[in-house]
Amino acid sequence: MLYVGIYSRKSKFTGKGESIENQIEMGTSYAKSHFHDQDIKIVVYEDEGFTGANTDRPEFKRLMKDVANKKLNVLICYRLDRISRNVADFSSTLTTLENNNVAFISIREQFDTSTPMGRAMMYIASVFAQLERETIAERIRDNMIQLARTGRWLGGVTPLGFRSEQVITTDESGKTRKQHRLVVEPEEIKKVKLFFDKFLELGSVIKLESYLIDHAIKTKKEKYFDLTSLKFILTNPTYLTADSTSYEYFKNKGCEIYRHLSEFDGTKGIMVYNRTNQSKHTTIKNDITSWVIAIGEHPAILPSKDWIAVQIKMEQNSDKSFRKVHNQEALLPGVLRCGNCGSYMRPKSSRMSADGSTHHYYYICELKEKSHGKKCNINNITGHKLDSILMKELKKLSQSSSTLADKINLDNLRNTTEPSDLNKEIEKLKKHIADNEILIDNLLTTLGATKNSPASNYILNKVNLLGNEISTLYAQINKLEEQRIKTTMNTFNLDLMSSTLKHFADNVDHATTYQKREMIKQMIDKATWDGENLLLDIWGDASLGEL
């Protein structure tokens, strides 16, 4: 039995033209002539007096319910716009029909999804729907950019440490407008600063959570802060100072910044738009490259170097997170990966040494173990020997004669000589600007004395040329300022690497297994076992480590 649905719709009650009756009659005739060799049962759906601008129609809803319940094989209508006049709604309907294996036929346009041409038409319709969605998204983004220029708070749940305050302004046309800004809550903002300080001290959100519980530090509702809320606070850029360092950070992350570098003067905080994508039931965090960065009206809370340091540590913890390890001696769980399939290699205990002094274990690829060697067959590696060799090699890196130490010293030398050259060049450009401004003042004074003389045009042209040259000089200064910021950031990172190496060499011999693991994760971005060699990516440089 072939179940055929016939849908008819007309906005006004009338018996003329494409009336409900005429649409049903044409649909019935089409079904009988085209499916004459099959037993068919026709189900009619009539929406009279309903617009096609939306899908809020009783019979259409019944139709879609029957489609979802697999009660139809074919749906026929007289014309495409009987289904919907909205491209997106029409495309959505076609997708639902396709997902439920219901062929769709439009008599007037000869649109039949059971044929190749019909399916091509359906694809074209979906393209137009996508175009409409992208156009809407573009309009939303344009509006977001306009909001970014104001730095206003758009509403919603305020970040911890702030409250929302209404501000009434009058625009150029005399209209009164209401908007909101963030105002600091002194006692609550102390908690935020404590969270960042303690996280940098403790190094993990879990430890921070334990610290807050131990010290009975709670939310406004007298509940303990959980991991989710702490992560949200620690990654919230609202607390970040809008200065040149934060400008460079977001620029390097690929964000769109809608304030000039010169406005990032360290007095205000950052305001981020398009950070999340919110629907009726879910909130999804957008990729940082989609963020729109502006300067808020609220004061700066945290130094940029501290906020950025927290983000770097959070990313490291996220990349190297792993389940609690039962093995109490292995140093590389959550760090070591299989070079064959990319899975983590976890420690697995084997036996004790003959004298009972050493606990033997080996690292095995998780995919290899789970698939019993069918999906990955990389060689296991003896754990205690690998860990011992690794510790010796890492200690060598801290020595002044090591390749890494030489690299850090060379980069540091470059960074210490380069800023002085940049400073000289910037000062030279600033002096050039000052000289041009003096020339412009003198020329304008001369212009006033020689009004309406033949020399006036020459003076005005000269002023314009000097003004254009000043604009070019300012652009050059901005580029040099950005280069100077990069150099400062590099120096900061190199100093951090040097101090980490020294800390490792001084403390590793007396550290617990857990402390050694933490030290290793601070130095090694990635460790890969290829079946014969251990490849180490140390601070982003894979050339520094191969065992």
Long-range contacts (C-beta under 8 A, 24 or more apart in sequence): 1-39, 1-40, 1-41, 2-35, 2-38, 2-39, 2-40, 2-41, 2-73, 2-74, 3-40, 3-41, 3-43, 3-71, 3-72, 3-73, 3-74, 4-31, 4-35, 4-40, 4-41, 4-42, 4-43, 4-72, 4-73, 4-74, 4-75, 4-76, 5-42, 5-43, 5-44, 5-45, 5-63, 5-66, 5-67, 5-72, 5-74, 5-75, 5-76, 5-102, 6-31, 6-42, 6-43, 6-44, 6-45, 6-75, 6-76, 6-77, 7-45, 7-47, 7-59, 7-60, 7-63, 7-75, 7-76, 7-77, 7-82, 7-83, 8-44, 8-45, 8-46, 8-47, 8-48, 8-77, 8-78, 8-82, 9-46, 9-47, 9-48, 9-50, 9-52, 9-57, 9-59, 9-60, 9-82, 9-83, 10-47, 10-48, 10-49, 11-49, 11-50, 11-51, 11-52, 12-49, 13-48, 13-49, 18-78, 18-79, 20-46, 20-48, 22-78, 23-77, 23-78, 23-82, 26-78, 26-107, 27-76, 27-77, 27-78, 27-107, 30-76, 30-105, 30-107, 31-74, 31-76, 35-74, 43-71, 43-72, 51-85, 52-81, 52-82, 52-83, 52-84, 52-85, 52-86, 53-85, 53-86, 54-84, 54-86, 54-89, 55-84, 55-86, 55-89, 55-93, 64-93, 64-96, 67-96, 67-97, 67-100, 67-102, 68-96, 68-100, 70-100, 72-102, 73-101, 73-102, 73-103, 74-102, 74-103, 74-104, 74-105, 74-114, 75-102, 75-103, 75-104, 75-105, 76-105, 76-106, 76-107, 77-105, 77-106, 77-107, 78-106, 78-107, 78-108, 79-106, 79-107, 79-108, 79-109, 80-106, 80-108, 80-109, 80-111, 87-125, 87-128, 87-129, 87-132, 88-129, 88-132, 88-133, 90-125, 90-129, 91-125, 91-126, 91-128, 91-129, 92-129, 94-122, 94-125, 94-126, 95-126, 98-122, 141-274, 141-292, 144-273, 144-274, 144-292, 145-256, 145-258, 145-292, 147-273, 147-294, 148-258, 148-259, 148-271, 148-273, 148-292, 148-293, 148-294, 149-258, 149-259, 149-294, 150-179, 150-294, 151-181, 151-268, 151-271, 151-294, 151-295, 151-296, 151-297, 152-179, 152-180, 152-181, 152-271, 152-297, 153-179, 153-180, 153-181, 153-182, 153-271, 153-296, 153-297, 153-298, 154-180, 154-273, 155-180, 158-182, 159-233, 159-236, 159-238, 159-239, 160-188, 160-191, 160-192, 160-233, 161-185, 161-188, 161-189, 161-191, 161-192, 161-239, 161-301, 162-188, 162-189, 162-238, 162-298, 181-296, 181-297, 181-298, 182-238, 182-269, 182-296, 182-297, 182-298, 183-298, 184-298, 184-299, 184-301, 188-220, 189-301, 191-217, 192-233, 192-239, 192-301, 192-302, 193-301, 193-302, 195-230, 195-233, 195-234, 196-234, 196-239, 196-302, 196-306, 196-307, 196-310, 197-306, 199-234, 199-310, 199-313, 200-306, 200-309, 200-310, 200-313, 203-313, 203-317, 203-518, 204-317, 205-230, 205-231, 205-234, 205-314, 205-317, 231-314, 234-310, 234-314, 235-310, 235-311, 235-314, 237-270, 237-272, 237-275, 237-307, 238-269, 238-270, 238-271, 238-272, 238-296, 238-298, 238-301, 239-269, 239-301, 239-302, 239-307, 240-269, 240-270, 240-300, 240-301, 240-302, 240-304, 240-307, 241-266, 241-268, 241-269, 241-270, 241-300, 241-301, 241-302, 241-303, 241-304, 241-307, 242-266, 242-267, 242-268, 242-269, 242-270, 242-295, 242-296, 242-300, 243-300, 243-304, 244-481, 244-485, 245-304, 245-305, 245-308, 245-485, 245-488, 245-489, 246-270, 246-304, 246-307, 246-308, 247-485, 248-482, 248-485, 248-486, 248-489, 249-304, 249-308, 250-291, 250-293, 251-482, 253-288, 253-289, 253-291, 254-288, 254-289, 255-288, 255-289, 255-291, 255-292, 255-293, 256-291, 256-292, 256-293, 257-293, 257-294, 258-292, 258-293, 258-294, 259-293, 259-294, 259-295, 261-478, 261-481, 261-482, 262-478, 263-295, 264-295, 266-300, 267-299, 267-300, 268-295, 268-296, 268-297, 268-298, 268-299, 268-300, 269-295, 269-296, 269-298, 269-299, 269-300, 269-301, 270-294, 270-295, 270-296, 271-295, 271-296, 271-297, 271-298, 305-492, 316-521, 316-522, 320-521, 327-361, 327-383, 328-513, 329-359, 329-361, 329-383, 329-384, 329-387, 329-513, 330-361, 330-363, 330-383, 330-387, 330-513, 331-387, 331-390, 331-391, 331-513, 331-516, 331-517, 331-520, 332-363, 332-383, 332-386, 332-387, 332-390, 332-517, 332-520, 332-527, 333-517, 334-517, 334-521, 335-517, 335-520, 335-521, 335-524, 335-526, 335-527, 336-363, 336-527, 336-528, 336-529, 336-534, 337-526, 337-527, 337-528, 337-529, 338-365, 338-366, 338-367, 338-368, 338-376, 338-378, 338-528, 338-529, 339-378, 339-528, 339-529, 339-530, 339-531, 339-535, 340-365, 340-376, 340-377, 340-378, 340-530, 340-531, 341-365, 341-367, 341-368, 341-375, 341-376, 341-378, 343-367, 343-368, 343-376, 345-381, 345-529, 347-383, 358-384, 359-384, 360-384, 363-529, 378-529, 378-530, 378-531, 379-531, 379-532, 381-529, 381-534, 386-534, 386-547, 389-547, 390-520, 390-534, 390-547, 391-508, 391-516, 393-545, 393-547, 394-504, 394-508, 394-520, 394-523, 395-504, 395-505, 395-508, 397-501, 397-523, 397-538, 397-544, 398-501, 398-502, 398-504, 398-505, 399-505, 403-544, 404-497, 404-501, 404-538, 404-541, 404-544, 405-501, 407-541, 407-544, 408-494, 408-497, 408-498, 411-490, 411-494, 412-491, 412-494, 412-495, 415-487, 415-490, 415-491, 415-494, 416-491, 418-487, 419-484, 419-487, 419-488, 422-480, 422-483, 422-484, 422-487, 423-484, 425-480, 426-477, 426-480, 426-481, 426-484, 429-473, 429-476, 429-477, 429-480, 430-477, 432-473, 433-470, 433-473, 433-474, 436-466, 436-469, 436-470, 436-473, 437-470, 439-466, 440-466, 440-467, 497-539
